[in-house]
Structure formats: C-alpha cells, structure tokens
Amino acid sequence: MAKTKITFHILIDDRKCMEQVSSALQSLDYDILINSGAEKLPELNLGLNLKLNKDDFNIIILNPGLSSWEWLDRLIKIDKRFPDLPVILYASEITDRLYQVADNSTIFLAHDKESLTQRVKDIIISFKISKTQILFVDDEEKIIKTYLRMLRKLPWTLFIASNGINALEILEKERIDLVVTDIKMPNMHGLELVAKIREQDHNLPVIICSAYKGMKADQDLVYYNVSAFMDKPVDQDALLNKIKELIA
C-alpha cells in the first residue's frame, strides 16, 4: 500500500529547533516533502504565498519563537487564508497563551520529538476518518438500516449495495476505503465479491459479517486477505472499533 504523502511547510528561524523538527519528521513512516521557508521568511508575506501540493496532506509547522509577535501575525493570516490547514506550533515550552491559541481545532501543540510525531499522526488519522468512504453490502434491508443508524453521527460517507453486482458497480465509480459485506446474498456469493475485489486491489480492507460462525476457520478468508470476520448479529461497538482501526 502506498505511503501517505505529506508536504510540511516549516516556518522556523532557529537552527536547533529546525534540527529537532527535521529529526522528528524523518522518523515518520510517510512519504515526506519538506518545504522550508526559514531562510525566506520576509518573502513569504506572512505565509500567504504558500504553495500547497493538492495531491498531498499539507501541514504547517510554526515556531512561536519567531522574533517578537511576528509568529502570531503569521498564524492569524494563515488561518484566515487557509482555515482548514492544520498548523503545529512547535515550542520547547508550552505557555498558557499557546493553549488559548490551540483552542482552534486546526492548531496543535508540540514541545519535543515525540509529541510532534504524535501530533502528525493525530492529524492524519483525523483527516482520513473525516474523508473515509465505506461500502456496506447486504441483501437484508433491516441490516443496512442498522448500519446506517449506527454510523449516522460519524463523518463518513456511506454507500450501500443489496448484492455483489451492485457493490462492484459502486467500487468502479467511487473511491471506497473499506467494505463491509455479508456472505450469503443473491446473484453473487460474498466470497466471490471479495475475490473480484482482490483482482483489482489486494489491500482494500474488507470486513465480513455473517451468521455462519464456521466461516471463521475458512481458509478462503486468509487467501483473500479478509481483514476481519464478525458474527451476526454484529456488536456495534466492536464493528466501529474495527473500522476505525482499519482506516487509521
């Protein structure tokens, strides 16, 4: 599976701080591009000329140690121009003022290598969860309604299919991040659906939900790289936790 691509826009004028941040970023298991504006801070026009890579995640790392209150002016202007762009304030000492600034949901605080790497992971997980698209495949309408009711408060986009043929049509048209499917369905057996999915994508997470408990030991689950098997009736908390685990 391809690594997540992240472009970091670093606005830091302190060499030691820059070294700490670079070391932390290099330890991350992502495809990383670093765009440093440290030596060209005046030309950045307080961050308004940032060139964002539309195909990557974009994260700004800003050092509140920039001379005087210039960093705060820069942060305010960036937030106004790019309100959804996450900004990490990296400072060795986290003050009350920084905690107040971080009340904004897109601003994060970090004070060392460990907290910086964790903030990056938190941002990526949060973004992935908010953009996740899940396909539910089941021929029983009441089961589909249960799934929709269970997930209605979560920020995921949900697709439903009553059989494998409809599911494949959706998979052809939409970017699906995870599939939850029944096994015994008309027109196409659940494992046949999984087999066809694997012809196109070996890593797409697939959760099988079925009342046939004997399937847990079915070697086809391993052969087709099934991510999880859950007994029906499905435990809602267990399913939610499994989905979050697989899309993180």
FIKOLZA-1660 file (N, C-alpha, C; in steps of 0.1 Angstrom, whole numbers, plus 5000, padded with zeros to 4 digits):
% residues 248
   i   px   py   pz ch aa at
   1 5008 4988 5000  A  M  N
   1 5000 5000 5000  A  M CA
   1 5009 5012 5000  A  M  C
   2 5005 5022 4991  A  A  N
   2 5014 5034 4990  A  A CA
   2 5013 5042 5003  A  A  C
   3 5025 5048 5007  A  K  N
   3 5026 5056 5019  A  K CA
   3 5018 5069 5017  A  K  C
   4 5013 5074 5028  A  T  N
   4 5006 5087 5028  A  T CA
   4 5016 5098 5025  A  T  C
   5 5013 5107 5016  A  K  N
   5 5022 5118 5012  A  K CA
   5 5018 5130 5020  A  K  C
   6 5029 5136 5026  A  I  N
   6 5027 5148 5034  A  I CA
   6 5037 5158 5030  A  I  C
   7 5032 5171 5027  A  T  N
   7 5042 5182 5025  A  T CA
   7 5041 5191 5038  A  T  C
   8 5053 5192 5044  A  F  N
   8 5054 5200 5056  A  F CA
   8 5060 5214 5052  A  F  C
   9 5053 5225 5055  A  H  N
   9 5057 5238 5053  A  H CA
   9 5063 5243 5066  A  H  C
  10 5076 5245 5067  A  I  N
  10 5082 5248 5080  A  I CA
  10 5086 5262 5081  A  I  C
  11 5081 5270 5091  A  L  N
  11 5084 5284 5093  A  L CA
  11 5091 5285 5106  A  L  C
  12 5104 5282 5106  A  I  N
  12 5112 5282 5118  A  I CA
  12 5125 5290 5115  A  I  C
  13 5129 5299 5124  A  D  N
  13 5142 5306 5122  A  D CA
  13 5153 5303 5132  A  D  C
  14 5150 5292 5140  A  D  N
  14 5160 5288 5150  A  D CA
  14 5166 5275 5145  A  D  C
  15 5180 5274 5144  A  R  N
  15 5186 5263 5138  A  R CA
  15 5184 5250 5147  A  R  C
  16 5185 5251 5160  A  K  N
  16 5184 5240 5169  A  K CA
  16 5169 5234 5168  A  K  C
  17 5160 5243 5168  A  C  N
  17 5146 5239 5167  A  C CA
  17 5144 5232 5153  A  C  C
  18 5150 5238 5143  A  M  N
  18 5148 5232 5129  A  M CA
  18 5154 5218 5129  A  M  C
  19 5165 5216 5135  A  E  N
  19 5172 5202 5136  A  E CA
  19 5163 5192 5143  A  E  C
  20 5156 5197 5154  A  Q  N
  20 5147 5188 5162  A  Q CA
  20 5135 5184 5153  A  Q  C
  21 5130 5194 5146  A  V  N
  21 5118 5191 5138  A  V CA
  21 5122 5182 5126  A  V  C
  22 5133 5184 5120  A  S  N
  22 5137 5176 5109  A  S CA
  22 5139 5161 5113  A  S  C
  23 5146 5160 5125  A  S  N
  23 5148 5146 5130  A  S CA
  23 5135 5139 5133  A  S  C
  24 5125 5146 5138  A  A  N
  24 5112 5140 5141  A  A CA
  24 5105 5136 5129  A  A  C
  25 5105 5145 5118  A  L  N
  25 5098 5142 5106  A  L CA
  25 5105 5130 5099  A  L  C
  26 5118 5128 5099  A  Q  N
  26 5125 5117 5093  A  Q CA
  26 5122 5104 5099  A  Q  C
  27 5117 5104 5111  A  S  N
  27 5113 5092 5118  A  S CA
  27 5099 5087 5115  A  S  C
  28 5092 5095 5108  A  L  N
  28 5078 5091 5104  A  L CA
  28 5078 5082 5092  A  L  C
  29 5068 5073 5092  A  D  N
  29 5067 5063 5081  A  D CA
  29 5057 5068 5071  A  D  C
  30 5060 5080 5065  A  Y  N
  30 5052 5086 5055  A  Y CA
  30 5061 5091 5043  A  Y  C
  31 5055 5093 5032  A  D  N
  31 5063 5099 5021  A  D CA
  31 5063 5114 5023  A  D  C
  32 5075 5120 5027  A  I  N
  32 5075 5133 5032  A  I CA
  32 5083 5143 5022  A  I  C
  33 5077 5154 5020  A  L  N
  33 5084 5165 5013  A  L CA
  33 5084 5177 5023  A  L  C
  34 5096 5183 5025  A  I  N
  34 5098 5194 5034  A  I CA
  34 5100 5207 5026  A  I  C
  35 5091 5217 5028  A  N  N
  35 5092 5230 5022  A  N CA
  35 5095 5240 5033  A  N  C
  36 5108 5243 5034  A  S  N
  36 5112 5252 5045  A  S CA
  36 5113 5267 5040  A  S  C
  37 5106 5275 5048  A  G  N
  37 5107 5289 5045  A  G CA
  37 5115 5297 5055  A  G  C
  38 5124 5289 5062  A  A  N
  38 5131 5296 5073  A  A CA
  38 5140 5307 5068  A  A  C
  39 5147 5305 5057  A  E  N
  39 5156 5315 5052  A  E CA
  39 5150 5326 5044  A  E  C
  40 5137 5325 5041  A  K  N
  40 5130 5334 5033  A  K CA
  40 5117 5339 5040  A  K  C
  41 5117 5341 5053  A  L  N
  41 5105 5345 5060  A  L CA
  41 5099 5358 5055  A  L  C
  42 5107 5369 5052  A  P  N
  42 5101 5381 5047  A  P CA
  42 5094 5379 5034  A  P  C
  43 5099 5371 5025  A  E  N
  43 5093 5369 5012  A  E CA
  43 5080 5361 5012  A  E  C
  44 5078 5354 5023  A  L  N
  44 5066 5345 5024  A  L CA
  44 5053 5353 5027  A  L  C
  45 5055 5367 5029  A  N  N
  45 5043 5375 5031  A  N CA
  45 5034 5369 5041  A  N  C
  46 5040 5367 5053  A  L  N
  46 5033 5361 5064  A  L CA
  46 5025 5348 5061  A  L  C
  47 5031 5340 5052  A  G  N
  47 5026 5327 5049  A  G CA
  47 5015 5327 5039  A  G  C
  48 5012 5338 5033  A  L  N
  48 5000 5338 5023  A  L CA
  48 5004 5333 5010  A  L  C
  49 5017 5332 5007  A  N  N
  49 5021 5327 4994  A  N CA
  49 5026 5312 4994  A  N  C
  50 5021 5305 5004  A  L  N
  50 5024 5291 5005  A  L CA
  50 5019 5283 4993  A  L  C
  51 5028 5275 4987  A  K  N
  51 5024 5267 4975  A  K CA
  51 5020 5253 4980  A  K  C
  52 5007 5251 4980  A  L  N
  52 5002 5238 4986  A  L CA
  52 5001 5227 4975  A  L  C
  53 5006 5216 4979  A  N  N
  53 5005 5204 4970  A  N CA
  53 4991 5198 4971  A  N  C
  54 4983 5199 4961  A  K  N
  54 4969 5195 4962  A  K CA
  54 4968 5180 4963  A  K  C
  55 4978 5172 4959  A  D  N
  55 4977 5157 4960  A  D CA
  55 4982 5152 4973  A  D  C
  56 4988 5160 4982  A  D  N
  56 4994 5156 4994  A  D CA
  56 4986 5162 5006  A  D  C
  57 4988 5156 5018  A  F  N
  57 4984 5163 5030  A  F CA
  57 4994 5175 5032  A  F  C
  58 4989 5186 5036  A  N  N
  58 4997 5198 5038  A  N CA
  58 4996 5202 5053  A  N  C
  59 5008 5203 5060  A  I  N
  59 5008 5206 5074  A  I CA
  59 5019 5217 5076  A  I  C
  60 5015 5228 5083  A  I  N
  60 5025 5239 5086  A  I CA
  60 5030 5236 5100  A  I  C
  61 5043 5238 5101  A  I  N
  61 5050 5238 5115  A  I CA
  61 5056 5251 5117  A  I  C
  62 5051 5258 5127  A  L  N
  62 5055 5272 5130  A  L CA
  62 5061 5272 5144  A  L  C
  63 5072 5280 5145  A  N  N
  63 5078 5281 5158  A  N CA
  63 5074 5294 5165  A  N  C
  64 5067 5294 5176  A  P  N
  64 5063 5306 5183  A  P CA
  64 5075 5314 5188  A  P  C
  65 5087 5309 5186  A  G  N
  65 5099 5317 5190  A  G CA
  65 5103 5327 5179  A  G  C
  66 5096 5328 5168  A  L  N
  66 5099 5338 5158  A  L CA
  66 5099 5352 5165  A  L  C
  67 5109 5361 5160  A  S  N
  67 5110 5374 5167  A  S CA
  67 5097 5381 5170  A  S  C
  68 5097 5387 5182  A  S  N
  68 5086 5394 5188  A  S CA
  68 5073 5386 5186  A  S  C
  69 5062 5392 5181  A  W  N
  69 5049 5386 5180  A  W CA
  69 5047 5383 5165  A  W  C
  70 5057 5383 5157  A  E  N
  70 5055 5380 5143  A  E CA
  70 5049 5367 5140  A  E  C
  71 5052 5357 5148  A  W  N
  71 5046 5344 5146  A  W CA
  71 5031 5344 5147  A  W  C
  72 5026 5352 5157  A  L  N
  72 5011 5352 5159  A  L CA
  72 5004 5359 5147  A  L  C
  73 5011 5370 5142  A  D  N
  73 5005 5376 5130  A  D CA
  73 5005 5367 5118  A  D  C
  74 5016 5359 5117  A  R  N
  74 5017 5349 5106  A  R CA
  74 5006 5338 5108  A  R  C
  75 5004 5334 5120  A  L  N
  75 4994 5323 5123  A  L CA
  75 4980 5328 5120  A  L  C
  76 4977 5341 5124  A  I  N
  76 4963 5346 5121  A  I CA
  76 4960 5347 5106  A  I  C
  77 4970 5352 5099  A  K  N
  77 4968 5354 5084  A  K CA
  77 4967 5340 5077  A  K  C
  78 4975 5331 5082  A  I  N
  78 4975 5317 5076  A  I CA
  78 4961 5311 5079  A  I  C
  79 4956 5313 5091  A  D  N
  79 4943 5307 5095  A  D CA
  79 4932 5313 5087  A  D  C
  80 4933 5326 5084  A  K  N
  80 4923 5333 5077  A  K CA
  80 4923 5329 5062  A  K  C
  81 4935 5327 5056  A  R  N
  81 4936 5323 5042  A  R CA
  81 4933 5308 5040  A  R  C
  82 4938 5300 5049  A  F  N
  82 4937 5285 5048  A  F CA
  82 4930 5280 5061  A  F  C
  83 4917 5282 5063  A  P  N
  83 4911 5278 5076  A  P CA
  83 4911 5263 5079  A  P  C
  84 4913 5255 5069  A  D  N
  84 4913 5240 5072  A  D CA
  84 4927 5234 5072  A  D  C
  85 4937 5242 5071  A  L  N
  85 4950 5237 5070  A  L CA
  85 4956 5236 5084  A  L  C
  86 4960 5223 5088  A  P  N
  86 4965 5221 5102  A  P CA
  86 4978 5228 5104  A  P  C
  87 4980 5234 5115  A  V  N
  87 4992 5241 5119  A  V CA
  87 4997 5235 5133  A  V  C
  88 5010 5231 5133  A  I  N
  88 5016 5227 5146  A  I CA
  88 5025 5237 5151  A  I  C
  89 5022 5242 5163  A  L  N
  89 5031 5252 5170  A  L CA
  89 5041 5244 5178  A  L  C
  90 5054 5245 5173  A  Y  N
  90 5064 5237 5180  A  Y CA
  90 5072 5246 5189  A  Y  C
  91 5072 5244 5202  A  A  N
  91 5079 5252 5212  A  A CA
  91 5083 5243 5223  A  A  C
  92 5095 5245 5228  A  S  N
  92 5100 5237 5239  A  S CA
  92 5093 5239 5252  A  S  C
  93 5087 5251 5253  A  E  N
  93 5078 5255 5265  A  E CA
  93 5064 5258 5260  A  E  C
  94 5054 5251 5265  A  I  N
  94 5041 5254 5261  A  I CA
  94 5034 5263 5272  A  I  C
  95 5031 5276 5268  A  T  N
  95 5026 5286 5277  A  T CA
  95 5011 5286 5277  A  T  C
  96 5005 5293 5287  A  D  N
  96 4990 5294 5287  A  D CA
  96 4985 5301 5275  A  D  C
  97 4993 5311 5269  A  R  N
  97 4989 5317 5257  A  R CA
  97 4988 5308 5245  A  R  C
  98 4997 5298 5245  A  L  N
  98 4997 5289 5234  A  L CA
  98 4985 5279 5235  A  L  C
  99 4981 5276 5248  A  Y  N
  99 4970 5267 5250  A  Y CA
  99 4957 5274 5245  A  Y  C
 100 4956 5288 5247  A  Q  N
 100 4945 5295 5243  A  Q CA
 100 4944 5296 5228  A  Q  C
 101 4956 5297 5221  A  V  N
 101 4956 5298 5207  A  V CA
 101 4952 5284 5201  A  V  C
 102 4955 5273 5208  A  A  N
 102 4953 5260 5203  A  A CA
 102 4938 5256 5205  A  A  C
 103 4930 5265 5210  A  D  N
 103 4915 5261 5211  A  D CA
 103 4910 5260 5197  A  D  C
 104 4916 5266 5187  A  N  N
 104 4912 5263 5173  A  N CA
 104 4914 5249 5170  A  N  C
 105 4905 5242 5163  A  S  N
 105 4905 5228 5161  A  S CA
 105 4916 5224 5151  A  S  C
 106 4922 5234 5143  A  T  N
 106 4932 5230 5133  A  T CA
 106 4946 5234 5138  A  T  C
 107 4947 5238 5151  A  I  N
 107 4960 5242 5156  A  I CA
 107 4964 5232 5167  A  I  C
 108 4976 5227 5166  A  F  N
 108 4981 5217 5175  A  F CA
 108 4994 5221 5182  A  F  C
 109 4997 5216 5194  A  L  N
 109 5009 5220 5201  A  L CA
 109 5018 5208 5203  A  L  C
 110 5031 5211 5201  A  A  N
 110 5042 5200 5203  A  A CA
 110 5054 5207 5210  A  A  C
 111 5060 5199 5219  A  H  N
 111 5072 5205 5226  A  H CA
 111 5085 5197 5224  A  H  C
 112 5084 5185 5218  A  D  N
 112 5096 5177 5216  A  D CA
 112 5093 5167 5205  A  D  C
 113 5103 5159 5202  A  K  N
 113 5102 5150 5190  A  K CA
 113 5090 5140 5191  A  K  C
 114 5088 5135 5203  A  E  N
 114 5077 5125 5205  A  E CA
 114 5063 5131 5203  A  E  C
 115 5062 5143 5209  A  S  N
 115 5048 5150 5208  A  S CA
 115 5046 5155 5194  A  S  C
 116 5057 5159 5187  A  L  N
 116 5055 5163 5173  A  L CA
 116 5051 5152 5164  A  L  C
 117 5057 5140 5165  A  T  N
 117 5053 5129 5157  A  T CA
 117 5039 5124 5160  A  T  C
 118 5035 5125 5173  A  Q  N
 118 5022 5121 5177  A  Q CA
 118 5012 5130 5171  A  Q  C
 119 5014 5144 5171  A  R  N
 119 5005 5153 5166  A  R CA
 119 5003 5151 5151  A  R  C
 120 5014 5148 5144  A  V  N
 120 5013 5145 5129  A  V CA
 120 5004 5133 5127  A  V  C
 121 5006 5122 5135  A  K  N
 121 4998 5110 5133  A  K CA
 121 4983 5113 5137  A  K  C
 122 4981 5121 5147  A  D  N
 122 4967 5125 5150  A  D CA
 122 4960 5133 5139  A  D  C
 123 4967 5142 5133  A  I  N
 123 4962 5149 5121  A  I CA
 123 4958 5140 5110  A  I  C
 124 4967 5131 5106  A  I  N
 124 4965 5122 5095  A  I CA
 124 4953 5113 5098  A  I  C
 125 4952 5107 5110  A  I  N
 125 4941 5099 5114  A  I CA
 125 4928 5106 5113  A  I  C
 126 4928 5118 5119  A  S  N
 126 4916 5126 5119  A  S CA
 126 4911 5129 5105  A  S  C
 127 4921 5133 5096  A  F  N
 127 4917 5136 5082  A  F CA
 127 4912 5124 5075  A  F  C
 128 4919 5113 5077  A  K  N
 128 4914 5101 5070  A  K CA
 128 4900 5097 5074  A  K  C
 129 4898 5098 5087  A  I  N
 129 4885 5094 5092  A  I CA
 129 4874 5103 5086  A  I  C
 130 4877 5116 5086  A  S  N
 130 4867 5125 5081  A  S CA
 130 4864 5123 5066  A  S  C
 131 4874 5118 5058  A  K  N
 131 4872 5116 5044  A  K CA
 131 4869 5102 5040  A  K  C
 132 4867 5093 5050  A  T  N
 132 4865 5079 5047  A  T CA
 132 4852 5076 5040  A  T  C
 133 4852 5067 5030  A  Q  N
 133 4840 5062 5023  A  Q CA
 133 4839 5047 5025  A  Q  C
 134 4828 5043 5030  A  I  N
 134 4826 5029 5033  A  I CA
 134 4814 5023 5026  A  I  C
 135 4816 5011 5020  A  L  N
 135 4806 5004 5013  A  L CA
 135 4800 4993 5021  A  L  C
 136 4787 4992 5024  A  F  N
 136 4781 4982 5031  A  F CA
 136 4773 4973 5021  A  F  C
 137 4775 4960 5021  A  V  N
 137 4768 4951 5012  A  V CA
 137 4760 4941 5019  A  V  C
 138 4747 4941 5018  A  D  N
 138 4739 4931 5025  A  D CA
 138 4725 4932 5018  A  D  C
 139 4719 4920 5016  A  D  N
 139 4706 4919 5010  A  D CA
 139 4694 4921 5019  A  D  C
 140 4697 4922 5032  A  E  N
 140 4686 4924 5042  A  E CA
 140 4685 4939 5045  A  E  C
 141 4674 4945 5042  A  E  N
 141 4672 4959 5044  A  E CA
 141 4673 4963 5058  A  E  C
 142 4669 4955 5067  A  K  N
 142 4669 4958 5082  A  K CA
 142 4684 4959 5086  A  K  C
 143 4692 4951 5081  A  I  N
 143 4706 4951 5084  A  I CA
 143 4713 4964 5079  A  I  C
 144 4710 4968 5067  A  I  N
 144 4715 4980 5061  A  I CA
 144 4710 4992 5070  A  I  C
 145 4698 4992 5074  A  K  N
 145 4692 5003 5082  A  K CA
 145 4700 5004 5096  A  K  C
 146 4703 4992 5101  A  T  N
 146 4710 4991 5114  A  T CA
 146 4724 4998 5112  A  T  C
 147 4731 4995 5101  A  Y  N
 147 4744 5001 5099  A  Y CA
 147 4743 5016 5097  A  Y  C
 148 4733 5020 5089  A  L  N
 148 4732 5035 5087  A  L CA
 148 4728 5042 5100  A  L  C
 149 4720 5036 5108  A  R  N
 149 4716 5042 5121  A  R CA
 149 4728 5042 5131  A  R  C
 150 4736 5032 5130  A  M  N
 150 4748 5031 5139  A  M CA
 150 4758 5041 5136  A  M  C
 151 4759 5045 5123  A  L  N
 151 4770 5053 5119  A  L CA
 151 4766 5068 5115  A  L  C
 152 4753 5071 5118  A  R  N
 152 4748 5084 5113  A  R CA
 152 4755 5096 5119  A  R  C
 153 4761 5095 5130  A  K  N
 153 4767 5106 5137  A  K CA
 153 4782 5107 5133  A  K  C
 154 4787 5098 5126  A  L  N
 154 4801 5098 5122  A  L CA
 154 4803 5105 5108  A  L  C
 155 4815 5111 5106  A  P  N
 155 4817 5119 5094  A  P CA
 155 4821 5111 5082  A  P  C
 156 4816 5099 5081  A  W  N
 156 4820 5090 5070  A  W CA
 156 4809 5091 5059  A  W  C
 157 4813 5089 5046  A  T  N
 157 4804 5088 5035  A  T CA
 157 4800 5073 5034  A  T  C
 158 4788 5070 5034  A  L  N
 158 4783 5056 5033  A  L CA
 158 4777 5053 5020  A  L  C
 159 4780 5041 5014  A  F  N
 159 4774 5036 5002  A  F CA
 159 4768 5023 5006  A  F  C
 160 4756 5019 5000  A  I  N
 160 4750 5007 5003  A  I CA
 160 4747 4999 4990  A  I  C
 161 4748 4986 4991  A  A  N
 161 4745 4977 4979  A  A CA
 161 4738 4965 4984  A  A  C
 162 4728 4960 4977  A  S  N
 162 4720 4949 4981  A  S CA
 162 4726 4936 4976  A  S  C
 163 4736 4936 4968  A  N  N
 163 4742 4924 4963  A  N CA
 163 4756 4927 4957  A  N  C
 164 4763 4917 4954  A  G  N
 164 4777 4918 4949  A  G CA
 164 4778 4926 4936  A  G  C
 165 4769 4924 4927  A  I  N
 165 4769 4931 4914  A  I CA
 165 4768 4946 4916  A  I  C
 166 4758 4950 4924  A  N  N
 166 4757 4964 4927  A  N CA
 166 4770 4970 4934  A  N  C
 167 4775 4962 4943  A  A  N
 167 4787 4966 4950  A  A CA
 167 4799 4968 4940  A  A  C
 168 4801 4960 4931  A  L  N
 168 4811 4961 4921  A  L CA
 168 4809 4974 4912  A  L  C
 169 4797 4977 4909  A  E  N
 169 4794 4989 4902  A  E CA
 169 4798 5002 4910  A  E  C
 170 4795 5001 4923  A  I  N
 170 4799 5013 4931  A  I CA
 170 4814 5014 4932  A  I  C
 171 4821 5002 4934  A  L  N
 171 4835 5002 4935  A  L CA
 171 4842 5007 4922  A  L  C
 172 4836 5005 4911  A  E  N
 172 4841 5010 4899  A  E CA
 172 4840 5025 4897  A  E  C
 173 4830 5031 4904  A  K  N
 173 4827 5045 4902  A  K CA
 173 4833 5054 4913  A  K  C
 174 4834 5048 4925  A  E  N
 174 4837 5056 4937  A  E CA
 174 4850 5051 4943  A  E  C
 175 4857 5061 4951  A  R  N
 175 4869 5057 4959  A  R CA
 175 4864 5052 4972  A  R  C
 176 4864 5039 4974  A  I  N
 176 4860 5032 4986  A  I CA
 176 4872 5029 4995  A  I  C
 177 4871 5032 5008  A  D  N
 177 4882 5029 5017  A  D CA
 177 4881 5017 5025  A  D  C
 178 4868 5011 5025  A  L  N
 178 4866 4999 5033  A  L CA
 178 4853 4993 5029  A  L  C
 179 4852 4980 5029  A  V  N
 179 4840 4973 5025  A  V CA
 179 4836 4964 5037  A  V  C
 180 4823 4965 5040  A  V  N
 180 4817 4956 5050  A  V CA
 180 4806 4947 5042  A  V  C
 181 4808 4934 5042  A  T  N
 181 4799 4926 5034  A  T CA
 181 4794 4914 5041  A  T  C
 182 4781 4910 5037  A  D  N
 182 4775 4897 5041  A  D CA
 182 4781 4886 5032  A  D  C
 183 4778 4874 5035  A  I  N
 183 4783 4863 5027  A  I CA
 183 4772 4857 5018  A  I  C
 184 4761 4853 5024  A  K  N
 184 4750 4847 5017  A  K CA
 184 4741 4857 5011  A  K  C
 185 4742 4860 4998  A  M  N
 185 4734 4870 4991  A  M CA
 185 4730 4865 4977  A  M  C
 186 4719 4870 4972  A  P  N
 186 4715 4866 4958  A  P CA
 186 4725 4871 4948  A  P  C
 187 4725 4865 4936  A  N  N
 187 4733 4869 4924  A  N CA
 187 4748 4866 4926  A  N  C
 188 4754 4869 4937  A  M  N
 188 4768 4867 4939  A  M CA
 188 4771 4864 4954  A  M  C
 189 4778 4853 4956  A  H  N
 189 4783 4850 4970  A  H CA
 189 4793 4860 4975  A  H  C
 190 4793 4863 4988  A  G  N
 190 4802 4873 4994  A  G CA
 190 4816 4870 4991  A  G  C
 191 4821 4857 4991  A  L  N
 191 4835 4854 4989  A  L CA
 191 4838 4857 4974  A  L  C
 192 4828 4855 4965  A  E  N
 192 4830 4858 4951  A  E CA
 192 4833 4873 4949  A  E  C
 193 4825 4881 4957  A  L  N
 193 4827 4895 4956  A  L CA
 193 4841 4899 4961  A  L  C
 194 4845 4893 4972  A  V  N
 194 4858 4896 4977  A  V CA
 194 4869 4892 4967  A  V  C
 195 4867 4880 4960  A  A  N
 195 4877 4876 4950  A  A CA
 195 4878 4886 4939  A  A  C
 196 4867 4891 4935  A  K  N
 196 4867 4901 4924  A  K CA
 196 4873 4914 4929  A  K  C
 197 4871 4918 4941  A  I  N
 197 4877 4930 4947  A  I CA
 197 4893 4928 4947  A  I  C
 198 4897 4916 4950  A  R  N
 198 4911 4913 4951  A  R CA
 198 4918 4913 4937  A  R  C
 199 4910 4911 4927  A  E  N
 199 4916 4912 4914  A  E CA
 199 4920 4926 4910  A  E  C
 200 4914 4936 4917  A  Q  N
 200 4917 4950 4915  A  Q CA
 200 4926 4956 4926  A  Q  C
 201 4924 4952 4938  A  D  N
 201 4930 4958 4949  A  D CA
 201 4933 4947 4960  A  D  C
 202 4945 4944 4963  A  H  N
 202 4948 4933 4972  A  H CA
 202 4947 4939 4987  A  H  C
 203 4948 4952 4988  A  N  N
 203 4949 4958 5002  A  N CA
 203 4936 4965 5007  A  N  C
 204 4926 4966 4999  A  L  N
 204 4914 4973 5004  A  L CA
 204 4908 4965 5016  A  L  C
 205 4907 4972 5027  A  P  N
 205 4902 4964 5039  A  P CA
 205 4887 4959 5036  A  P  C
 206 4885 4947 5040  A  V  N
 206 4872 4940 5038  A  V CA
 206 4869 4933 5052  A  V  C
 207 4857 4937 5057  A  I  N
 207 4852 4930 5069  A  I CA
 207 4840 4922 5064  A  I  C
 208 4840 4909 5068  A  I  N
 208 4829 4900 5065  A  I CA
 208 4820 4899 5078  A  I  C
 209 4807 4901 5076  A  C  N
 209 4798 4899 5087  A  C CA
 209 4788 4888 5083  A  C  C
 210 4787 4878 5091  A  S  N
 210 4779 4866 5087  A  S CA
 210 4774 4859 5100  A  S  C
 211 4763 4852 5098  A  A  N
 211 4757 4844 5109  A  A CA
 211 4764 4830 5109  A  A  C
 212 4771 4827 5098  A  Y  N
 212 4778 4814 5097  A  Y CA
 212 4791 4814 5105  A  Y  C
 213 4790 4810 5117  A  K  N
 213 4802 4810 5126  A  K CA
 213 4813 4801 5121  A  K  C
 214 4810 4791 5114  A  G  N
 214 4820 4781 5109  A  G CA
 214 4830 4788 5099  A  G  C
 215 4826 4799 5094  A  M  N
 215 4834 4806 5084  A  M CA
 215 4847 4812 5090  A  M  C
 216 4847 4813 5103  A  K  N
 216 4859 4819 5109  A  K CA
 216 4871 4811 5106  A  K  C
 217 4869 4798 5104  A  A  N
 217 4881 4789 5101  A  A CA
 217 4883 4787 5086  A  A  C
 218 4875 4793 5078  A  D  N
 218 4876 4791 5063  A  D CA
 218 4889 4797 5058  A  D  C
 219 4897 4789 5052  A  Q  N
 219 4910 4793 5047  A  Q CA
 219 4909 4804 5036  A  Q  C
 220 4897 4805 5030  A  D  N
 220 4895 4815 5019  A  D CA
 220 4896 4829 5025  A  D  C
 221 4893 4830 5038  A  L  N
 221 4894 4843 5045  A  L CA
 221 4909 4848 5045  A  L  C
 222 4918 4838 5047  A  V  N
 222 4932 4842 5046  A  V CA
 222 4937 4844 5032  A  V  C
 223 4932 4835 5023  A  Y  N
 223 4936 4836 5009  A  Y CA
 223 4932 4849 5003  A  Y  C
 224 4920 4854 5006  A  Y  N
 224 4916 4866 5000  A  Y CA
 224 4919 4879 5009  A  Y  C
 225 4927 4877 5019  A  N  N
 225 4932 4888 5027  A  N CA
 225 4921 4895 5033  A  N  C
 226 4911 4888 5039  A  V  N
 226 4900 4894 5046  A  V CA
 226 4905 4900 5059  A  V  C
 227 4901 4912 5062  A  S  N
 227 4907 4920 5073  A  S CA
 227 4901 4915 5086  A  S  C
 228 4888 4911 5086  A  A  N
 228 4882 4907 5099  A  A CA
 228 4869 4900 5096  A  A  C
 229 4865 4891 5105  A  F  N
 229 4853 4883 5104  A  F CA
 229 4845 4887 5117  A  F  C
 230 4832 4890 5115  A  M  N
 230 4824 4894 5127  A  M CA
 230 4811 4886 5126  A  M  C
 231 4807 4880 5137  A  D  N
 231 4794 4872 5138  A  D CA
 231 4782 4882 5138  A  D  C
 232 4772 4877 5131  A  K  N
 232 4759 4884 5132  A  K CA
 232 4751 4878 5143  A  K  C
 233 4743 4885 5151  A  P  N
 233 4742 4900 5150  A  P CA
 233 4754 4907 5154  A  P  C
 234 4758 4917 5146  A  V  N
 234 4771 4924 5149  A  V CA
 234 4771 4932 5161  A  V  C
 235 4781 4931 5169  A  D  N
 235 4783 4940 5180  A  D CA
 235 4787 4954 5175  A  D  C
 236 4778 4964 5177  A  Q  N
 236 4781 4977 5171  A  Q CA
 236 4794 4983 5175  A  Q  C
 237 4797 4983 5188  A  D  N
 237 4810 4989 5193  A  D CA
 237 4822 4982 5187  A  D  C
 238 4821 4968 5186  A  A  N
 238 4832 4961 5180  A  A CA
 238 4834 4964 5166  A  A  C
 239 4823 4966 5158  A  L  N
 239 4824 4969 5144  A  L CA
 239 4830 4983 5142  A  L  C
 240 4825 4993 5150  A  L  N
 240 4830 5006 5149  A  L CA
 240 4845 5007 5152  A  L  C
 241 4849 5000 5163  A  N  N
 241 4863 5000 5166  A  N CA
 241 4872 4993 5156  A  N  C
 242 4867 4983 5149  A  K  N
 242 4874 4976 5139  A  K CA
 242 4875 4985 5127  A  K  C
 243 4865 4992 5123  A  I  N
 243 4865 5001 5112  A  I CA
 243 4876 5012 5114  A  I  C
 244 4875 5018 5126  A  K  N
 244 4885 5029 5129  A  K CA
 244 4899 5023 5129  A  K  C
 245 4901 5011 5134  A  E  N
 245 4914 5005 5134  A  E CA
 245 4919 5003 5119  A  E  C
 246 4911 4999 5110  A  L  N
 246 4915 4996 5097  A  L CA
 246 4917 5008 5088  A  L  C
 247 4910 5019 5091  A  I  N
 247 4912 5031 5083  A  I CA
 247 4922 5041 5088  A  I  C
 248 4927 5038 5100  A  A  N
 248 4936 5047 5106  A  A CA
 248 4949 5047 5099  A  A  C
% end
